[in-house]
Amino acid sequence: MRKRSVTLKGHRTSIALEAEFWAALDDFSETDGRSLASLIDRVDRDRLKQNPPPGLASALRVYVLRRVTRD
């Protein structure tokens, strides 16, 4: 597990994910031409629409899995 800090909605938060998930998120942000923080913010906004909302780390893992199986 690797922890990284990002700023979401003006607040710093730490997210712990396996290195493979961080690598995939870094690749996706580069492919999309956006910052990692911007990609995480999008996933965060989408997860908050769910009832109940999952944790951010779980939402990021699901995002990676869905994107990998889509491509």
PQR file of N, CA, C, O and H, with PARSE charges and radii, in Angstrom:
ATOM      1  N   MET A   1       0.844  -1.177   0.000 -0.4000 1.5000
ATOM      2  CA  MET A   1       0.000   0.000   0.000 -0.0000 2.0000
ATOM      3  C   MET A   1       0.886   1.236   0.000  0.5500 1.7000
ATOM      4  O   MET A   1       1.899   1.315   0.695 -0.5500 1.4000
ATOM      5  N   ARG A   2       0.463   2.183  -0.801 -0.4000 1.5000
ATOM      6  CA  ARG A   2       1.182   3.443  -0.868 -0.0000 2.0000
ATOM      7  C   ARG A   2       0.180   4.563  -0.618  0.5500 1.7000
ATOM      8  O   ARG A   2      -0.893   4.591  -1.222 -0.5500 1.4000
ATOM      9  H   ARG A   2      -0.360   2.118  -1.365  0.4000 1.0000
ATOM     10  N   LYS A   3       0.531   5.479   0.268 -0.4000 1.5000
ATOM     11  CA  LYS A   3      -0.329   6.628   0.559 -0.0000 2.0000
ATOM     12  C   LYS A   3       0.142   7.824  -0.244  0.5500 1.7000
ATOM     13  O   LYS A   3       1.337   8.098  -0.358 -0.5500 1.4000
ATOM     14  H   LYS A   3       1.402   5.456   0.759  0.4000 1.0000
ATOM     15  N   ARG A   4      -0.833   8.526  -0.795 -0.4000 1.5000
ATOM     16  CA  ARG A   4      -0.545   9.780  -1.479 -0.0000 2.0000
ATOM     17  C   ARG A   4      -1.583  10.793  -1.023  0.5500 1.7000
ATOM     18  O   ARG A   4      -2.725  10.443  -0.725 -0.5500 1.4000
ATOM     19  H   ARG A   4      -1.804   8.304  -0.702  0.4000 1.0000
ATOM     20  N   SER A   5      -1.168  12.047  -0.975 -0.4000 1.5000
ATOM     21  CA  SER A   5      -2.068  13.123  -0.573 -0.0000 2.0000
ATOM     22  C   SER A   5      -2.489  13.921  -1.789  0.5500 1.7000
ATOM     23  O   SER A   5      -1.683  14.212  -2.672 -0.5500 1.4000
ATOM     24  H   SER A   5      -0.241  12.330  -1.218  0.4000 1.0000
ATOM     25  N   VAL A   6      -3.770  14.269  -1.821 -0.4000 1.5000
ATOM     26  CA  VAL A   6      -4.308  15.121  -2.870 -0.0000 2.0000
ATOM     27  C   VAL A   6      -5.214  16.159  -2.230  0.5500 1.7000
ATOM     28  O   VAL A   6      -5.669  15.988  -1.099 -0.5500 1.4000
ATOM     29  H   VAL A   6      -4.425  14.033  -1.103  0.4000 1.0000
ATOM     30  N   THR A   7      -5.470  17.231  -2.955 -0.4000 1.5000
ATOM     31  CA  THR A   7      -6.385  18.255  -2.491 -0.0000 2.0000
ATOM     32  C   THR A   7      -7.692  18.108  -3.253  0.5500 1.7000
ATOM     33  O   THR A   7      -7.716  18.169  -4.482 -0.5500 1.4000
ATOM     34  H   THR A   7      -5.100  17.370  -3.873  0.4000 1.0000
ATOM     35  N   LEU A   8      -8.779  17.914  -2.513 -0.4000 1.5000
ATOM     36  CA  LEU A   8     -10.120  17.801  -3.088 -0.0000 2.0000
ATOM     37  C   LEU A   8     -11.002  18.853  -2.447  0.5500 1.7000
ATOM     38  O   LEU A   8     -11.142  18.898  -1.225 -0.5500 1.4000
ATOM     39  H   LEU A   8      -8.759  17.865  -1.514  0.4000 1.0000
ATOM     40  N   LYS A   9     -11.588  19.690  -3.266 -0.4000 1.5000
ATOM     41  CA  LYS A   9     -12.473  20.753  -2.768 -0.0000 2.0000
ATOM     42  C   LYS A   9     -11.774  21.609  -1.706  0.5500 1.7000
ATOM     43  O   LYS A   9     -12.391  22.019  -0.723 -0.5500 1.4000
ATOM     44  H   LYS A   9     -11.474  19.654  -4.258  0.4000 1.0000
ATOM     45  N   GLY A  10     -10.489  21.869  -1.916 -0.4000 1.5000
ATOM     46  CA  GLY A  10      -9.739  22.721  -1.011 -0.0000 2.0000
ATOM     47  C   GLY A  10      -9.229  22.055   0.250  0.5500 1.7000
ATOM     48  O   GLY A  10      -8.641  22.725   1.100 -0.5500 1.4000
ATOM     49  H   GLY A  10      -9.988  21.536  -2.714  0.4000 1.0000
ATOM     50  N   HIS A  11      -9.437  20.752   0.397 -0.4000 1.5000
ATOM     51  CA  HIS A  11      -8.991  20.023   1.593 -0.0000 2.0000
ATOM     52  C   HIS A  11      -8.012  18.930   1.198  0.5500 1.7000
ATOM     53  O   HIS A  11      -8.212  18.230   0.206 -0.5500 1.4000
ATOM     54  H   HIS A  11      -9.914  20.208  -0.292  0.4000 1.0000
ATOM     55  N   ARG A  12      -6.956  18.793   1.981 -0.4000 1.5000
ATOM     56  CA  ARG A  12      -5.981  17.727   1.760 -0.0000 2.0000
ATOM     57  C   ARG A  12      -6.532  16.422   2.315  0.5500 1.7000
ATOM     58  O   ARG A  12      -7.088  16.384   3.413 -0.5500 1.4000
ATOM     59  H   ARG A  12      -6.793  19.363   2.787  0.4000 1.0000
ATOM     60  N   THR A  13      -6.371  15.358   1.547 -0.4000 1.5000
ATOM     61  CA  THR A  13      -6.766  14.036   2.016 -0.0000 2.0000
ATOM     62  C   THR A  13      -5.723  13.030   1.567  0.5500 1.7000
ATOM     63  O   THR A  13      -5.102  13.195   0.517 -0.5500 1.4000
ATOM     64  H   THR A  13      -5.919  15.388   0.655  0.4000 1.0000
ATOM     65  N   SER A  14      -5.532  12.001   2.355 -0.4000 1.5000
ATOM     66  CA  SER A  14      -4.594  10.933   2.009 -0.0000 2.0000
ATOM     67  C   SER A  14      -5.380   9.728   1.545  0.5500 1.7000
ATOM     68  O   SER A  14      -6.415   9.378   2.112 -0.5500 1.4000
ATOM     69  H   SER A  14      -6.036  11.867   3.208  0.4000 1.0000
ATOM     70  N   ILE A  15      -4.866   9.102   0.503 -0.4000 1.5000
ATOM     71  CA  ILE A  15      -5.506   7.917  -0.061 -0.0000 2.0000
ATOM     72  C   ILE A  15      -4.462   6.812  -0.100  0.5500 1.7000
ATOM     73  O   ILE A  15      -3.351   7.015  -0.590 -0.5500 1.4000
ATOM     74  H   ILE A  15      -4.025   9.387   0.043  0.4000 1.0000
ATOM     75  N   ALA A  16      -4.819   5.650   0.415 -0.4000 1.5000
ATOM     76  CA  ALA A  16      -3.927   4.488   0.404 -0.0000 2.0000
ATOM     77  C   ALA A  16      -4.423   3.496  -0.645  0.5500 1.7000
ATOM     78  O   ALA A  16      -5.542   2.990  -0.563 -0.5500 1.4000
ATOM     79  H   ALA A  16      -5.722   5.485   0.812  0.4000 1.0000
ATOM     80  N   LEU A  17      -3.569   3.230  -1.631 -0.4000 1.5000
ATOM     81  CA  LEU A  17      -3.866   2.261  -2.687 -0.0000 2.0000
ATOM     82  C   LEU A  17      -2.612   1.444  -2.977  0.5500 1.7000
ATOM     83  O   LEU A  17      -1.494   1.862  -2.675 -0.5500 1.4000
ATOM     84  H   LEU A  17      -2.660   3.641  -1.698  0.4000 1.0000
ATOM     85  N   GLU A  18      -2.819   0.295  -3.556 -0.4000 1.5000
ATOM     86  CA  GLU A  18      -1.708  -0.524  -4.009 -0.0000 2.0000
ATOM     87  C   GLU A  18      -0.986   0.209  -5.154  0.5500 1.7000
ATOM     88  O   GLU A  18      -1.595   0.971  -5.905 -0.5500 1.4000
ATOM     89  H   GLU A  18      -3.727  -0.045  -3.801  0.4000 1.0000
ATOM     90  N   ALA A  19       0.303  -0.041  -5.262 -0.4000 1.5000
ATOM     91  CA  ALA A  19       1.129   0.647  -6.262 -0.0000 2.0000
ATOM     92  C   ALA A  19       0.577   0.471  -7.679  0.5500 1.7000
ATOM     93  O   ALA A  19       0.660   1.390  -8.493 -0.5500 1.4000
ATOM     94  H   ALA A  19       0.797  -0.661  -4.652  0.4000 1.0000
ATOM     95  N   GLU A  20       0.021  -0.688  -7.972 -0.4000 1.5000
ATOM     96  CA  GLU A  20      -0.521  -0.950  -9.312 -0.0000 2.0000
ATOM     97  C   GLU A  20      -1.700  -0.021  -9.637  0.5500 1.7000
ATOM     98  O   GLU A  20      -1.848   0.417 -10.778 -0.5500 1.4000
ATOM     99  H   GLU A  20      -0.046  -1.434  -7.311  0.4000 1.0000
ATOM    100  N   PHE A  21      -2.529   0.274  -8.644 -0.4000 1.5000
ATOM    101  CA  PHE A  21      -3.650   1.192  -8.871 -0.0000 2.0000
ATOM    102  C   PHE A  21      -3.141   2.613  -9.090  0.5500 1.7000
ATOM    103  O   PHE A  21      -3.646   3.325  -9.959 -0.5500 1.4000
ATOM    104  H   PHE A  21      -2.408  -0.082  -7.717  0.4000 1.0000
ATOM    105  N   TRP A  22      -2.137   3.034  -8.305 -0.4000 1.5000
ATOM    106  CA  TRP A  22      -1.568   4.357  -8.519 -0.0000 2.0000
ATOM    107  C   TRP A  22      -0.959   4.461  -9.915  0.5500 1.7000
ATOM    108  O   TRP A  22      -1.122   5.479 -10.588 -0.5500 1.4000
ATOM    109  H   TRP A  22      -1.727   2.457  -7.600  0.4000 1.0000
ATOM    110  N   ALA A  23      -0.266   3.424 -10.350 -0.4000 1.5000
ATOM    111  CA  ALA A  23       0.343   3.440 -11.681 -0.0000 2.0000
ATOM    112  C   ALA A  23      -0.731   3.579 -12.755  0.5500 1.7000
ATOM    113  O   ALA A  23      -0.565   4.347 -13.702 -0.5500 1.4000
ATOM    114  H   ALA A  23      -0.135   2.597  -9.804  0.4000 1.0000
ATOM    115  N   ALA A  24      -1.823   2.846 -12.614 -0.4000 1.5000
ATOM    116  CA  ALA A  24      -2.915   2.934 -13.591 -0.0000 2.0000
ATOM    117  C   ALA A  24      -3.530   4.334 -13.579  0.5500 1.7000
ATOM    118  O   ALA A  24      -3.778   4.905 -14.641 -0.5500 1.4000
ATOM    119  H   ALA A  24      -1.958   2.222 -11.844  0.4000 1.0000
ATOM    120  N   LEU A  25      -3.778   4.892 -12.398 -0.4000 1.5000
ATOM    121  CA  LEU A  25      -4.352   6.236 -12.313 -0.0000 2.0000
ATOM    122  C   LEU A  25      -3.414   7.281 -12.920  0.5500 1.7000
ATOM    123  O   LEU A  25      -3.868   8.200 -13.603 -0.5500 1.4000
ATOM    124  H   LEU A  25      -3.576   4.429 -11.535  0.4000 1.0000
ATOM    125  N   ASP A  26      -2.121   7.145 -12.674 -0.4000 1.5000
ATOM    126  CA  ASP A  26      -1.145   8.055 -13.287 -0.0000 2.0000
ATOM    127  C   ASP A  26      -1.198   7.944 -14.807  0.5500 1.7000
ATOM    128  O   ASP A  26      -1.175   8.958 -15.506 -0.5500 1.4000
ATOM    129  H   ASP A  26      -1.753   6.399 -12.119  0.4000 1.0000
ATOM    130  N   ASP A  27      -1.268   6.718 -15.321 -0.4000 1.5000
ATOM    131  CA  ASP A  27      -1.350   6.505 -16.770 -0.0000 2.0000
ATOM    132  C   ASP A  27      -2.623   7.109 -17.351  0.5500 1.7000
ATOM    133  O   ASP A  27      -2.580   7.759 -18.395 -0.5500 1.4000
ATOM    134  H   ASP A  27      -1.286   5.894 -14.754  0.4000 1.0000
ATOM    135  N   PHE A  28      -3.747   6.900 -16.686 -0.4000 1.5000
ATOM    136  CA  PHE A  28      -5.016   7.440 -17.180 -0.0000 2.0000
ATOM    137  C   PHE A  28      -4.997   8.967 -17.197  0.5500 1.7000
ATOM    138  O   PHE A  28      -5.468   9.581 -18.154 -0.5500 1.4000
ATOM    139  H   PHE A  28      -3.781   6.372 -15.838  0.4000 1.0000
ATOM    140  N   SER A  29      -4.459   9.577 -16.154 -0.4000 1.5000
ATOM    141  CA  SER A  29      -4.434  11.042 -16.114 -0.0000 2.0000
ATOM    142  C   SER A  29      -3.549  11.578 -17.238  0.5500 1.7000
ATOM    143  O   SER A  29      -3.881  12.591 -17.855 -0.5500 1.4000
ATOM    144  H   SER A  29      -4.076   9.077 -15.376  0.4000 1.0000
ATOM    145  N   GLU A  30      -2.438  10.915 -17.508 -0.4000 1.5000
ATOM    146  CA  GLU A  30      -1.561  11.339 -18.598 -0.0000 2.0000
ATOM    147  C   GLU A  30      -2.252  11.154 -19.952  0.5500 1.7000
ATOM    148  O   GLU A  30      -2.207  12.041 -20.805 -0.5500 1.4000
ATOM    149  H   GLU A  30      -2.169  10.093 -17.007  0.4000 1.0000
ATOM    150  N   THR A  31      -2.885  10.009 -20.138 -0.4000 1.5000
ATOM    151  CA  THR A  31      -3.603   9.733 -21.388 -0.0000 2.0000
ATOM    152  C   THR A  31      -4.706  10.765 -21.625  0.5500 1.7000
ATOM    153  O   THR A  31      -4.925  11.205 -22.754 -0.5500 1.4000
ATOM    154  H   THR A  31      -2.922   9.289 -19.445  0.4000 1.0000
ATOM    155  N   ASP A  32      -5.392  11.141 -20.555 -0.4000 1.5000
ATOM    156  CA  ASP A  32      -6.511  12.081 -20.658 -0.0000 2.0000
ATOM    157  C   ASP A  32      -6.058  13.534 -20.717  0.5500 1.7000
ATOM    158  O   ASP A  32      -6.866  14.426 -20.975 -0.5500 1.4000
ATOM    159  H   ASP A  32      -5.214  10.784 -19.639  0.4000 1.0000
ATOM    160  N   GLY A  33      -4.764  13.778 -20.479 -0.4000 1.5000
ATOM    161  CA  GLY A  33      -4.254  15.144 -20.489 -0.0000 2.0000
ATOM    162  C   GLY A  33      -4.761  15.983 -19.337  0.5500 1.7000
ATOM    163  O   GLY A  33      -5.007  17.180 -19.481 -0.5500 1.4000
ATOM    164  H   GLY A  33      -4.108  13.053 -20.270  0.4000 1.0000
ATOM    165  N   ARG A  34      -4.915  15.334 -18.186 -0.4000 1.5000
ATOM    166  CA  ARG A  34      -5.398  16.045 -16.999 -0.0000 2.0000
ATOM    167  C   ARG A  34      -4.511  15.678 -15.824  0.5500 1.7000
ATOM    168  O   ARG A  34      -3.765  14.701 -15.885 -0.5500 1.4000
ATOM    169  H   ARG A  34      -4.715  14.361 -18.069  0.4000 1.0000
ATOM    170  N   SER A  35      -4.589  16.448 -14.770 -0.4000 1.5000
ATOM    171  CA  SER A  35      -3.800  16.141 -13.583 -0.0000 2.0000
ATOM    172  C   SER A  35      -4.415  14.955 -12.846  0.5500 1.7000
ATOM    173  O   SER A  35      -5.597  14.650 -13.003 -0.5500 1.4000
ATOM    174  H   SER A  35      -5.195  17.242 -14.721  0.4000 1.0000
ATOM    175  N   LEU A  36      -3.599  14.305 -12.053 -0.4000 1.5000
ATOM    176  CA  LEU A  36      -4.093  13.205 -11.224 -0.0000 2.0000
ATOM    177  C   LEU A  36      -5.165  13.713 -10.267  0.5500 1.7000
ATOM    178  O   LEU A  36      -6.174  13.041 -10.054 -0.5500 1.4000
ATOM    179  H   LEU A  36      -2.638  14.553 -11.925  0.4000 1.0000
ATOM    180  N   ALA A  37      -4.955  14.895  -9.688 -0.4000 1.5000
ATOM    181  CA  ALA A  37      -5.940  15.463  -8.762 -0.0000 2.0000
ATOM    182  C   ALA A  37      -7.279  15.687  -9.458  0.5500 1.7000
ATOM    183  O   ALA A  37      -8.332  15.470  -8.859 -0.5500 1.4000
ATOM    184  H   ALA A  37      -4.135  15.441  -9.862  0.4000 1.0000
ATOM    185  N   SER A  38      -7.244  16.118 -10.712 -0.4000 1.5000
ATOM    186  CA  SER A  38      -8.475  16.339 -11.474 -0.0000 2.0000
ATOM    187  C   SER A  38      -9.210  15.023 -11.718  0.5500 1.7000
ATOM    188  O   SER A  38     -10.433  14.964 -11.594 -0.5500 1.4000
ATOM    189  H   SER A  38      -6.388  16.295 -11.199  0.4000 1.0000
ATOM    190  N   LEU A  39      -8.477  13.977 -12.060 -0.4000 1.5000
ATOM    191  CA  LEU A  39      -9.088  12.667 -12.272 -0.0000 2.0000
ATOM    192  C   LEU A  39      -9.713  12.156 -10.972  0.5500 1.7000
ATOM    193  O   LEU A  39     -10.840  11.661 -10.974 -0.5500 1.4000
ATOM    194  H   LEU A  39      -7.483  14.024 -12.161  0.4000 1.0000
ATOM    195  N   ILE A  40      -8.985  12.275  -9.874 -0.4000 1.5000
ATOM    196  CA  ILE A  40      -9.501  11.810  -8.577 -0.0000 2.0000
ATOM    197  C   ILE A  40     -10.724  12.630  -8.181  0.5500 1.7000
ATOM    198  O   ILE A  40     -11.680  12.087  -7.627 -0.5500 1.4000
ATOM    199  H   ILE A  40      -8.070  12.677  -9.872  0.4000 1.0000
ATOM    200  N   ASP A  41     -10.703  13.928  -8.460 -0.4000 1.5000
ATOM    201  CA  ASP A  41     -11.859  14.770  -8.140 -0.0000 2.0000
ATOM    202  C   ASP A  41     -13.094  14.300  -8.907  0.5500 1.7000
ATOM    203  O   ASP A  41     -14.194  14.279  -8.354 -0.5500 1.4000
ATOM    204  H   ASP A  41      -9.926  14.369  -8.910  0.4000 1.0000
ATOM    205  N   ARG A  42     -12.921  13.924 -10.170 -0.4000 1.5000
ATOM    206  CA  ARG A  42     -14.055  13.431 -10.960 -0.0000 2.0000
ATOM    207  C   ARG A  42     -14.620  12.151 -10.366  0.5500 1.7000
ATOM    208  O   ARG A  42     -15.836  12.002 -10.243 -0.5500 1.4000
ATOM    209  H   ARG A  42     -12.028  13.941 -10.619  0.4000 1.0000
ATOM    210  N   VAL A  43     -13.735  11.222  -9.997 -0.4000 1.5000
ATOM    211  CA  VAL A  43     -14.184   9.975  -9.378 -0.0000 2.0000
ATOM    212  C   VAL A  43     -14.885  10.273  -8.051  0.5500 1.7000
ATOM    213  O   VAL A  43     -15.900   9.658  -7.725 -0.5500 1.4000
ATOM    214  H   VAL A  43     -12.748  11.343 -10.097  0.4000 1.0000
ATOM    215  N   ASP A  44     -14.339  11.216  -7.297 -0.4000 1.5000
ATOM    216  CA  ASP A  44     -14.938  11.587  -6.009 -0.0000 2.0000
ATOM    217  C   ASP A  44     -16.345  12.143  -6.206  0.5500 1.7000
ATOM    218  O   ASP A  44     -17.263  11.756  -5.484 -0.5500 1.4000
ATOM    219  H   ASP A  44     -13.515  11.716  -7.562  0.4000 1.0000
ATOM    220  N   ARG A  45     -16.530  13.041  -7.167 -0.4000 1.5000
ATOM    221  CA  ARG A  45     -17.858  13.602  -7.426 -0.0000 2.0000
ATOM    222  C   ARG A  45     -18.849  12.524  -7.842  0.5500 1.7000
ATOM    223  O   ARG A  45     -20.001  12.532  -7.408 -0.5500 1.4000
ATOM    224  H   ARG A  45     -15.784  13.355  -7.754  0.4000 1.0000
ATOM    225  N   ASP A  46     -18.399  11.593  -8.688 -0.4000 1.5000
ATOM    226  CA  ASP A  46     -19.277  10.507  -9.139 -0.0000 2.0000
ATOM    227  C   ASP A  46     -19.664   9.585  -7.986  0.5500 1.7000
ATOM    228  O   ASP A  46     -20.810   9.142  -7.900 -0.5500 1.4000
ATOM    229  H   ASP A  46     -17.463  11.586  -9.041  0.4000 1.0000
ATOM    230  N   ARG A  47     -18.719   9.298  -7.109 -0.4000 1.5000
ATOM    231  CA  ARG A  47     -19.013   8.371  -6.002 -0.0000 2.0000
ATOM    232  C   ARG A  47     -20.007   8.973  -5.020  0.5500 1.7000
ATOM    233  O   ARG A  47     -20.802   8.252  -4.417 -0.5500 1.4000
ATOM    234  H   ARG A  47     -17.789   9.658  -7.179  0.4000 1.0000
ATOM    235  N   LEU A  48     -19.966  10.295  -4.856 -0.4000 1.5000
ATOM    236  CA  LEU A  48     -20.870  10.947  -3.911 -0.0000 2.0000
ATOM    237  C   LEU A  48     -22.320  10.945  -4.393  0.5500 1.7000
ATOM    238  O   LEU A  48     -23.232  11.241  -3.621 -0.5500 1.4000
ATOM    239  H   LEU A  48     -19.320  10.880  -5.346  0.4000 1.0000
ATOM    240  N   LYS A  49     -22.534  10.615  -5.663 -0.4000 1.5000
ATOM    241  CA  LYS A  49     -23.894  10.515  -6.205 -0.0000 2.0000
ATOM    242  C   LYS A  49     -24.536   9.173  -5.860  0.5500 1.7000
ATOM    243  O   LYS A  49     -25.746   9.006  -6.010 -0.5500 1.4000
ATOM    244  H   LYS A  49     -21.793  10.375  -6.290  0.4000 1.0000
ATOM    245  N   GLN A  50     -23.720   8.208  -5.395 -0.4000 1.5000
ATOM    246  CA  GLN A  50     -24.232   6.880  -5.061 -0.0000 2.0000
ATOM    247  C   GLN A  50     -24.817   6.892  -3.641  0.5500 1.7000
ATOM    248  O   GLN A  50     -24.443   7.706  -2.798 -0.5500 1.4000
ATOM    249  H   GLN A  50     -22.737   8.343  -5.274  0.4000 1.0000
ATOM    250  N   ASN A  51     -25.741   5.963  -3.415 -0.4000 1.5000
ATOM    251  CA  ASN A  51     -26.369   5.896  -2.098 -0.0000 2.0000
ATOM    252  C   ASN A  51     -26.327   4.469  -1.585  0.5500 1.7000
ATOM    253  O   ASN A  51     -27.006   3.605  -2.141 -0.5500 1.4000
ATOM    254  H   ASN A  51     -26.045   5.302  -4.101  0.4000 1.0000
ATOM    255  N   PRO A  52     -25.563   4.195  -0.556 -0.5600 1.5000
ATOM    256  CA  PRO A  52     -24.622   5.083   0.111  0.2800 2.0000
ATOM    257  C   PRO A  52     -23.330   5.203  -0.705  0.5500 1.7000
ATOM    258  O   PRO A  52     -22.983   4.291  -1.455 -0.5500 1.4000
ATOM    259  N   PRO A  53     -22.629   6.309  -0.563 -0.5600 1.5000
ATOM    260  CA  PRO A  53     -21.385   6.457  -1.325  0.2800 2.0000
ATOM    261  C   PRO A  53     -20.297   5.536  -0.785  0.5500 1.7000
ATOM    262  O   PRO A  53     -20.131   5.412   0.429 -0.5500 1.4000
ATOM    263  N   PRO A  54     -19.553   4.886  -1.686 -0.5600 1.5000
ATOM    264  CA  PRO A  54     -18.430   4.056  -1.225  0.2800 2.0000
ATOM    265  C   PRO A  54     -17.281   4.942  -0.765  0.5500 1.7000
ATOM    266  O   PRO A  54     -17.287   6.150  -1.001 -0.5500 1.4000
ATOM    267  N   GLY A  55     -16.314   4.347  -0.119 -0.4000 1.5000
ATOM    268  CA  GLY A  55     -15.106   5.080   0.241 -0.0000 2.0000
ATOM    269  C   GLY A  55     -14.349   5.478  -1.016  0.5500 1.7000
ATOM    270  O   GLY A  55     -14.487   4.845  -2.062 -0.5500 1.4000
ATOM    271  H   GLY A  55     -16.309   3.366   0.073  0.4000 1.0000
ATOM    272  N   LEU A  56     -13.559   6.515  -0.907 -0.4000 1.5000
ATOM    273  CA  LEU A  56     -12.838   7.022  -2.067 -0.0000 2.0000
ATOM    274  C   LEU A  56     -11.857   5.997  -2.618  0.5500 1.7000
ATOM    275  O   LEU A  56     -11.779   5.823  -3.834 -0.5500 1.4000
ATOM    276  H   LEU A  56     -13.447   7.030  -0.057  0.4000 1.0000
ATOM    277  N   ALA A  57     -11.111   5.317  -1.763 -0.4000 1.5000
ATOM    278  CA  ALA A  57     -10.152   4.313  -2.248 -0.0000 2.0000
ATOM    279  C   ALA A  57     -10.878   3.205  -3.004  0.5500 1.7000
ATOM    280  O   ALA A  57     -10.402   2.760  -4.049 -0.5500 1.4000
ATOM    281  H   ALA A  57     -11.174   5.459  -0.775  0.4000 1.0000
ATOM    282  N   SER A  58     -12.010   2.759  -2.498 -0.4000 1.5000
ATOM    283  CA  SER A  58     -12.787   1.725  -3.192 -0.0000 2.0000
ATOM    284  C   SER A  58     -13.289   2.240  -4.531  0.5500 1.7000
ATOM    285  O   SER A  58     -13.238   1.529  -5.534 -0.5500 1.4000
ATOM    286  H   SER A  58     -12.397   3.121  -1.650  0.4000 1.0000
ATOM    287  N   ALA A  59     -13.772   3.470  -4.548 -0.4000 1.5000
ATOM    288  CA  ALA A  59     -14.266   4.052  -5.802 -0.0000 2.0000
ATOM    289  C   ALA A  59     -13.151   4.157  -6.835  0.5500 1.7000
ATOM    290  O   ALA A  59     -13.389   3.944  -8.024 -0.5500 1.4000
ATOM    291  H   ALA A  59     -13.813   4.048  -3.734  0.4000 1.0000
ATOM    292  N   LEU A  60     -11.947   4.479  -6.399 -0.4000 1.5000
ATOM    293  CA  LEU A  60     -10.818   4.566  -7.328 -0.0000 2.0000
ATOM    294  C   LEU A  60     -10.451   3.192  -7.878  0.5500 1.7000
ATOM    295  O   LEU A  60     -10.143   3.058  -9.062 -0.5500 1.4000
ATOM    296  H   LEU A  60     -11.753   4.652  -5.433  0.4000 1.0000
ATOM    297  N   ARG A  61     -10.482   2.177  -7.028 -0.4000 1.5000
ATOM    298  CA  ARG A  61     -10.191   0.817  -7.511 -0.0000 2.0000
ATOM    299  C   ARG A  61     -11.217   0.376  -8.548  0.5500 1.7000
ATOM    300  O   ARG A  61     -10.854  -0.189  -9.580 -0.5500 1.4000
ATOM    301  H   ARG A  61     -10.732   2.285  -6.065  0.4000 1.0000
ATOM    302  N   VAL A  62     -12.490   0.631  -8.281 -0.4000 1.5000
ATOM    303  CA  VAL A  62     -13.548   0.259  -9.230 -0.0000 2.0000
ATOM    304  C   VAL A  62     -13.383   1.042 -10.536  0.5500 1.7000
ATOM    305  O   VAL A  62     -13.562   0.481 -11.618 -0.5500 1.4000
ATOM    306  H   VAL A  62     -12.784   1.091  -7.443  0.4000 1.0000
ATOM    307  N   TYR A  63     -13.046   2.321 -10.446 -0.4000 1.5000
ATOM    308  CA  TYR A  63     -12.813   3.130 -11.637 -0.0000 2.0000
ATOM    309  C   TYR A  63     -11.717   2.505 -12.498  0.5500 1.7000
ATOM    310  O   TYR A  63     -11.877   2.365 -13.710 -0.5500 1.4000
ATOM    311  H   TYR A  63     -12.901   2.776  -9.568  0.4000 1.0000
ATOM    312  N   VAL A  64     -10.606   2.132 -11.866 -0.4000 1.5000
ATOM    313  CA  VAL A  64      -9.501   1.518 -12.607 -0.0000 2.0000
ATOM    314  C   VAL A  64      -9.956   0.210 -13.250  0.5500 1.7000
ATOM    315  O   VAL A  64      -9.693  -0.023 -14.430 -0.5500 1.4000
ATOM    316  H   VAL A  64     -10.477   2.246 -10.881  0.4000 1.0000
ATOM    317  N   LEU A  65     -10.628  -0.633 -12.497 -0.4000 1.5000
ATOM    318  CA  LEU A  65     -11.071  -1.917 -13.050 -0.0000 2.0000
ATOM    319  C   LEU A  65     -12.025  -1.725 -14.222  0.5500 1.7000
ATOM    320  O   LEU A  65     -11.908  -2.417 -15.233 -0.5500 1.4000
ATOM    321  H   LEU A  65     -10.842  -0.444 -11.539  0.4000 1.0000
ATOM    322  N   ARG A  66     -12.951  -0.807 -14.098 -0.4000 1.5000
ATOM    323  CA  ARG A  66     -13.899  -0.551 -15.188 -0.0000 2.0000
ATOM    324  C   ARG A  66     -13.179  -0.003 -16.422  0.5500 1.7000
ATOM    325  O   ARG A  66     -13.487  -0.381 -17.552 -0.5500 1.4000
ATOM    326  H   ARG A  66     -13.046  -0.245 -13.277  0.4000 1.0000
ATOM    327  N   ARG A  67     -12.241   0.870 -16.196 -0.4000 1.5000
ATOM    328  CA  ARG A  67     -11.533   1.468 -17.325 -0.0000 2.0000
ATOM    329  C   ARG A  67     -10.629   0.452 -18.018  0.5500 1.7000
ATOM    330  O   ARG A  67     -10.509   0.457 -19.243 -0.5500 1.4000
ATOM    331  H   ARG A  67     -11.991   1.178 -15.278  0.4000 1.0000
ATOM    332  N   VAL A  68     -10.004  -0.405 -17.247 -0.4000 1.5000
ATOM    333  CA  VAL A  68      -9.129  -1.418 -17.832 -0.0000 2.0000
ATOM    334  C   VAL A  68      -9.940  -2.406 -18.654  0.5500 1.7000
ATOM    335  O   VAL A  68      -9.508  -2.805 -19.736 -0.5500 1.4000
ATOM    336  H   VAL A  68     -10.101  -0.409 -16.252  0.4000 1.0000
ATOM    337  N   THR A  69     -11.095  -2.805 -18.169 -0.4000 1.5000
ATOM    338  CA  THR A  69     -11.913  -3.776 -18.900 -0.0000 2.0000
ATOM    339  C   THR A  69     -12.617  -3.141 -20.086  0.5500 1.7000
ATOM    340  O   THR A  69     -13.018  -3.840 -21.016 -0.5500 1.4000
ATOM    341  H   THR A  69     -11.446  -2.480 -17.290  0.4000 1.0000
ATOM    342  N   ARG A  70     -12.771  -1.817 -20.064 -0.4000 1.5000
ATOM    343  CA  ARG A  70     -13.401  -1.087 -21.168 -0.0000 2.0000
ATOM    344  C   ARG A  70     -12.446  -0.929 -22.332  0.5500 1.7000
ATOM    345  O   ARG A  70     -12.854  -1.010 -23.491 -0.5500 1.4000
ATOM    346  H   ARG A  70     -12.445  -1.249 -19.308  0.4000 1.0000
ATOM    347  N   ASP A  71     -11.167  -0.703 -22.031 -0.4000 1.5000
ATOM    348  CA  ASP A  71     -10.165  -0.427 -23.089 -0.0000 2.0000
ATOM    349  C   ASP A  71      -9.698  -1.667 -23.804  0.5500 1.7000
ATOM    350  O   ASP A  71      -8.865  -1.582 -24.707 -0.5500 1.4000
ATOM    351  H   ASP A  71     -10.835  -0.637 -21.090  0.4000 1.0000
TER
END
